[in-house]
Amino acid sequence: MPAVTLDKIIPGNSGVILQVGGEGALRRRLLDMGLTPNTKVTVRKVAPMGDPVELFLRGYSLTIRQEDAAPIVMEPLPAQPEKAEEKKRCL
């Protein structure tokens, strides 16, 4: 699959971080929060107005702005239909 940025992954889908872009303090903060290359990230939710986005990685939830998610390049993982169906039943 072609690489996409984290802000383009829809809720319920996952990917592996290939590169953390940006510069300066923002990039350092993203890396400090665990958004490092080769980390699996699942997009859990997106707020009703589209910002922020809730992520699940390394056993914890993290919420970041869409703008901050844009420089993070991901390799999307294939969707797992059984988990998507389970999520629909919970709603």
N, C-alpha and C positions, 0 to 999 in steps of 0.2 A: 504494500500500500504506500502511496506517496505521503511524504511528511506534511503535517498541517500544524498550525499554531494551536495552543491550548484553548484559546478563546473560541475556536471553531468546533470543538468537540461537544457533541450534544449530551445532555444528562443521561446517565445510565451507561455510557460508554467509557472505555479506558484506553490508555496509551502509555508508551514508555518515553520518557524525556530523552531527546537526542542532544539538545543544546539549550542553554539558558542565555538569551541575548540581553540586551540592555547594557547600561553602563552605570558606574558609580555606586551610590548607596543603595539604589533600588535592586540592582543585580546582586549585591552582597547580601541584602536582606532576603531575597528569594532563595539564594543558596543556603543561608543560615536556617531558613524555615524547612529545609529538606528537599527543596525542588532542585535536585542535582541530576546530571545525566545518568541514565540507566535506572531511574526510579519509576516504578509503575504508579500511575495516577488515575483515579476514577473520578469523573465529574458526577457529583451526586445531585446537585440542584442548581438552578439559576433563579435569582429573585424575579418576581413578576415584571419588573421594569427592565430586566436584562442585566442588572448589575447589583450586587456582586455575584460571584459563582462559588459554590461550596465544593471543595475537593476532598477526596480521601486518599491519603498516602501514608506509608510507614506506620499504619495502625492508628492514625489520628485524623481528625477533620480540620481543614484549613479553609478559610474564606478569604478570597482576594478579589480585587477589582478586575473587570474585563480588560481594562487598559494595561494592568500589570501582567495579565496572562498572555497578552499578545506577543511578546518577544520570546516566549517559551515554545521551542519547536519539538513536536511530538511525532512518534510513529504510532498511528492508531492500531489498537488490537482488535481482532474480529469480535463483533458483538456476540454476547452469549444470550440466546433467546429465552432460555429458562429463567434467567435472572430478570429479564425485562418483563416477562409474564408475571413473575412473582411480585414485582414492584407494582404492576397494574392492579393486582388483587388487593394490595395494601391501601391503595387510594380509595 
